[in-house]
Amino acid sequence: MPAQRADARRNYALLLAVAEQEIAAHGADASLEQIARVAGVGSATVRRHFPSRHALLDAVFRGVIESLGARARELSDTADARAALLEWLRAVNGYVATIRGLAIALTRDCTASPAEAHEHCASAQLTEAGEPLVRRAAQDGALAPDVTISDLLALITGIALATEHHRDPAADADRLLDLAVAGISPRPGAPVGRAGAQRG
């Protein structure tokens, strides 16, 4: 019995890793049969762990969000608050740009369709994870004080949707994020707030 449980855990982890790659390549319509073939397991094994496509998407998205939440906590004590925030934003940007469907999940109203767990939780969980990093960066003068975590996640979502069908979406999304960061960074001598940003 313990050996069977260990095999089941290995299969689950393998299927999640393969599913993430297939969703990155083919979006939310990635074939469960193809995932099974790449993982080297039978379709019955996939359906035993993930009885529906929704269950598979839920698991993939949940794993990504949990990983990003853990990374935000790791960065929370970094001395350079700006560097910590930017590192986390680039991690979010990389995932959202390459895992097709995640950007759409982040645009959904968190109070809508609560049965769809991956869409219901993604934006709220990322907002909660990133808020302390944004707050620290603003307190240190490394971020314009009226920029919110919701602003930044909306920005990343827009970048991901705009680059989704590019040849190298991750690279293009990273470049666009760098351009955006220059726009949201406070400038010495410039008035703070949206009015100042518009005048600059």
Secondary structure, DSSP 8 states (H G I E B T S, - for coil): -HHHHHHHHHHHHHHHHHHHHHHHHHGGG--HHHHHHHHTS-HHHHHHH-SSHHHHHHHHHHHHHHHHHHHHHHHTT-S-HHHHHHHHHHHHHHHHHHSTTHHHHHHS-TTS-TT-HHHHHHHHHHHHHHHHHHHHHHHTTSS-TT--HHHHHHHHHHHHHHHTTSSSHHHHHHHHHHHHHHHHS--TTS--SHHHHHH-
